[in-house]
Amino acid sequence: MVPGASARPDAPAVLGADLEVPVKGGRLLPYANLDYAASAPCLAPVSAAVAAALPAYSSVHRGAGYASQLTTARYEQARHTVRAFVGARPGDAVVFTRNTTDASNLLARCLPGGTTVVVFETEHHASLLPWPDAVRLAPPAFAGEAVRAADEALAAIDGPALLVVTAASNVTGELWPIAALAHIAHRHGARILVDAAQLVPHRRLNLTALDLDYVSFSGHKLYAPFGAGALVGRADWLAEAEPYLRGGGASKAVTGGAGQGAPLSTEWSADPEQRHEAGTPNVLGAIALAAACDALSATGWTPLVKQEERLLTLLRDGIAAIDGVHELSLWGPGHPRVGIVSFVVDGWTAREVAEALSAEYGIGVRDGKFCAHPFVRHLLDAVGRSADGDCADGTTGAVRASIGIGTTEEHVLRLVAALSDLVSRR
């Protein structure tokens, strides 16, 4: 495969598709990157957009020089692109953040006083941990039970409330019923925040059609690995809250001080986007994020989804055929999902499997609890595996294989053959 090639001729090119990695015996093998859920590789159009911006790169807003004006225009155009990509309403704010975790913590700082947060224990830590006094719901046995549990929890709340839920699990890939959950939330006068980090690289998201209040996602999951993300949604809570960070850009005017014999007094920007983007922003990250959005939209979701589903079926069927490899699932094998599969292998720890796949077969996967410790413990208990121990030492957890635009059939078949080989050794 040529440098920057794609597994599909009509899809955006993926950088690093020609990477070769050393394996035992001194050989070099083409790298089978099956770790997209952690960080997706950079798309060629994303790299090109960043390269085009660098010669005139400058700080945004308030600069009269040409480079500043051009960079400001590119930065604000990126905001419009992201807004369109998720189908936001015209009045919705788009606040650039570092990632999904940053976006969740930003919204946590903006909740009106007395707001009660309802969150499932199946969430990634980015959505599970920012709310210290949240109502935490147990893993539901099926999608309808998730809706029922949210309904009961929200009905018991007096005052403002926020329901927090993922769109696609970062552990199992399973799709959550976010439209139904949004309906339930609004029926109780609550709002909903959807963690879309694992959905938007795989499926089209339309915030308006789904009637979502807020969505958050990360560039590094979306083929734009430059440390940017976004919180998109209703502007009122953001406009009324104290700035997430206090500093330049968030402030409209600062008066008083020693020279005037009075304490400093700050008037914060009324614009919710500027209010929560203090300091010089990650301009290149925003440009990269927007370029990824443009590239995926231009390709069209239908061919991308069809290819992913074909490879996902190949992977899951291959795993299911190996006696001793067990896929983890919350709602069963038939539930719709994106290209993420987590599993355990009899006789092997997750770390041993991941290390052997890398060292012997040139395959990159993830092992551990995937920043979703309560959920993974629940899934491991369901298959009779111990969930005790620290995932950092490799003694507990699962293996996760995730696919994306650069994944080929050969990558999937290589993983299945390698797992069969590993099982035969124990």
Disulfide bonds with the S-S distance in Angstrom:
none
